[in-house]
């Protein structure tokens, strides 16, 4: 509980940075969507690539959803999003070079816009329940990017954490990153619960009716 309070305090103490990351992330989603609306063929190609990639590299996740295995879908979705989608591609690179994690996080936002823009009425209907998933999951990745930005900030300006040594500031930044990742995990767990529910019990019946 104490660690959770500390993580929330980090957000409160750096609310302007947190807001800026939110605006940039969701702004890039919109930009990606505009690109897709102007080039509809691009979305079709990307969706095919994504589907083939999931079926080839993550067959367990695909089978969990196709088989309506709710708990399995939740566990696998959370594991994929937290350990791979957040820790491995945003947090870990940021620990060595903060801009790397930041760029990966923002690139994902742009790709989301390309792939998930509601370009047809049918797709738009599916995106109504899936929109909450994107908001929750996006918020988790925003938190991960925020932590990467904050790590870069304390390295450039150690005084922001009351230190003069960059090494000590780096260690302090890593601690903040670990604390913020508690929030990332909580949000991704909630997101996985909703995503499994909406895909299995809402989206699948809608898609099956077409």
Order of alpha helices (4+ residues) and beta strands (2+ residues): alpha-alpha-alpha-alpha-alpha-alpha-alpha-alpha-alpha-alpha
